[in-house]
Amino acid sequence: AVGSSLGVSSSGSGWAGGVEQVRLAIRCLADDFCNNANPNCRKGGLLCLASVAIALEHRKVQEHVSQLVPPVLYCFSDEEPAVRYSACEAFYNIAKVARHGILREHLGAVFDGLCRLYADVDASVKDGAQCLDRLVRDIVTEYRDFKYSEFIPMLTTRIRVLNPSVLQLVLGWIVLLDSVPQVDMIVYLPQYLEGLFNILRSDNRDIRRNTELCLGNLLSEIQSSARERPARAQHAIAAAAQMVARCCRAGEWGSQDEIVRIRALHWLLEFVKLQVQL
């Protein structure tokens, strides 16, 4: 029905409605439904926006991503959990069609929205956020022109928050990017290393364990570079040594601070050993 109203055939080959007609339809859905005082109307508007994206398919939807994405992201903050879940579901369906189109102009807003959904108090919204996060990760890793240098600072900002769900999200992204061949996370180490050490203060045991694994993998990469790419290792040590030393002097906040100091001292000891080798 949505495809027919837009002039798109069921096969996706027709395009009788034209770009302007689609823009008017999206504007109507965003203004009259997604901003409606009735939560059921907002949910209906979100469902229809996703249906528009599906009807347009990948190539044609690119012209309308800038209209489709903002009203859905706005509903991530809706007062009604059911609307927030519908927004998560709608964005998933839009992203599945548009793929990297959602990242060109909206990368910051998309990641901010993911953080907001991860921190949601509603369990169903959190579940939807995790599903959406997996899709966004797939899109990022398949997008050859993704600007990692612009994305890392977003992780750096979010790694300072106290919400354990958001920390788990950020940590997951760091681990993911470290596994992507075209990204050298050691180069960006000064931007997020101290934040990783600070996560060890978390009361959440799983987060602490995952953080220690991440730190261990990063240190192993530097150690491997000392043998295979000594200049890379030298640069990493020079860039990270000061903040590692600062973590060695972590405050007296309790047992969590002791963990930070012990792990930082281990890094510092390994740095000294590597310097001797280099």
N, C-alpha and C positions, 0 to 999 in steps of 0.2 A: 504493500500500500504506500509506504513512504517512497519507494523507488518510482512508482507510477506518478505520484504527485510532483516529483522533481523532474519528471520527463526522462527517467532512466529505465531502460527495459530490464526485465528479469535476468537477462543474460549479461547485463552490464555494458552492452555495446551501444545502447541508445543514449543520446544526449540532446533531447529535444528542448529541455527546459532552459538550458543556458546557464552561465555562471551567475548572472544577476538574479535570476529566480531563486537559485539555491541560496544566495546570500540573504535575500529577503526572508526566506523560510527560516534560516538559522537565526536571523535577528529576531524574528517573531518568537521562536522557541526560547531564546535567551531572555528576551525582555518580558514577554507575557507569561511564560511558564516557569522558567528557572528562578525568576525574581518574584513569583507569586507568593502571597501570604499563606496560601494553602499548601501544606507539605506534600499532599498527593499530587498537586499540580507541578510542584518542583520535581518530584520523582518522575512524573510523566514527561516533563520537558527534557530531563536528562536522558531518559530512555529514547526519546525521539532524536536527540542530538547524536547519540550513538548509532541509531538506525540510519540517519543521514550519511554518516561516515561509511557504514557498511554498504549502503546503496551506491555510493559514489565509487567505491573501490580505491585501490592504492594510488593510481596516477592522478585521477581527478580530485581526490580529497586534498591533495597538497595545496591546492589553491584556496582551501577553506579552513586549514588548520588554525590559522590565526584567529578565526571566528569561533571555531568549535571548542578550542581548549580553555580559554579564560573563564567562561561561565561554569564549566565543569570543575575547574580548580577552585573557583570561588565557593562552590558548594561543599568542598572538603571541610569547610569551617561552619557548616550549617548547624543550627542548634538541635536538629532532629537526627538521631543516630541512623534512622532508616534512610534519610536523605543523604547523609554522608556515605553510607554504604552504596546507595544507588549512584552517587558521584564516582565512587571508586570503580564500580562495575562499568559505568559509562566510559570512564577514561580508559579502562582496560580495553574495551572494544574499539575505541577510537585509535588508541596506540597500536593495536594489533593490525589495523588497516593502514594507518599513516606511517608506522615504523619510525625511521629517523626524522620524519617531518616534525614530530613533536619536540625535537631537541633543538632545532635551528634557532628559534626565537624564545623558547620557553624552558630552557634547561634549568635555570635557577629556580623558576616557579615550580617546575615539576619536582625537583628534589626537595624544595621547601614543603611542597604538598605531601610528599612521601614521609618526611619527618613528622609532619602534623598527624598523618594517619597512623603512623607507628606509635605515636604517643597517645592515641585515642583511648578513652576509658571503656569503650564498647568493644567486646570481644569479637563480634562479627566484623566490625570495621577493621580491627587489627588483622584478622584473617584475610580480609580483602586486600589490605595494604601489602601483606607479604606476597600474595599472588601477583599483585601489580608490580611490586619490586622485582620479582623474578623476570617478568616480561621486560621491564625497563633495562635490566642488566643484559638480557639477550640482545636488545636493540642496540645498546651502547657498544657491546663487544663485536657486533657484526658491522658497525658503521665505521668505515675506514677513515673518514674525515672528522671523526669526533675529536673535539678540542679538549684533551685531557688536562692541558695546562690551565684551562679556565675552570675545570671541574674540581681539581685538587683543592683550591682555596675554599670551596664550599664544604668539603669534608673537614678542612682545618677549622672552620668556624663551628661546625656542628659537633666536633669531637670534644668541645669544651662544655657541652650541656650535661646536666646531671641525670636526665631521664634515661633509665637503663635500656628501654626499648630503642630509643634513638641511638644510643651508643652501640647497641648491637647492629643496627642498620649501618652506621658509619664503619664499624669494624668489618662488617661483611663486604662493604664496597672496597675497603683497602686491600683485603685479602683477594678479592676478585681482580682488581687492577694489577696486583702484584703477579697474578697468573697470566696476564695478557702479554704476549711476546712484544708487542709494539710499545709497551709502556715500561719505562725504567723507573720504578718507584723509589729506587735508591737516590736518584737525582732529586726527587721531591722530599727526601727524608727530613730536611730541616723544617718543613712546613707542618709535619704531623707527628714526628717522633715523640716530642715532649707530651703531646696529647695522649699518645698511646701509653706512655709510662703513667700518666695521671689516671687512666682508666683502671689501673691496678688498684686504685683506692676504692673501687666499686664494691658494694656489699653483695653483689650478685656473683656467685661462684662461677657460673658458666661463662659470664663475660670475662672474669679474671683469667680463667683457664684459656679461653680463646685468644685473649690478648697476649698471654705468655707464649702461646704457639706462634702467633703472628710476629712477635718480637724475636723469637728464636729463628724463624725463617728469614727474617730480614738480616739478622746478624750472620747467619750462615751464608747469605748471598754476598755480604761484604767479605767474609773470610774466603769464599771461593774466588772473588774478584782479586784478592791479594795474590793468588797464584796465576790466574788467567788474564786479568786486566788490572795490573797494579795501579795504574794512574786513576782508574775509577775508584778503587778502594781508598787510595790516598785522599782523593777529593771528598769521599763520603765521610771519612774519619775527621778530616779538617772541618767539614760543615757541621758534623753532629757532636763533636767532642765537648763543646761548651755547654750545650743543653743537657748532655748526659751527666756532666759534672754537676750541673745545677740540680738535677734529679737526685744525685748522690747526697745532696744537702736538704732533702725534703723535710718539711716541718714535722713537729712532734704531734701528729694528729691521731696516733694510735697504731695498731698493728698494720693497717693498710699502708701507712707511710714507711714502715719498716720493709714491707715488700717492695715498694718503689725503690728504696735505697739499695736493697740487696741486688735487685735486677740491674739497676743502673751501675752499681759497682762491678758487676759481672761484665757488662758492656765495656766499661772503662778498662778493666783488666785485659780484655780481649783486644781492645784498641792498642794498648801498650805492647802486647805480644806481636800484633800485626806490624806495628811501627818498627820493631826490631827486624822483622823479616823483610820489610820493604826497604 
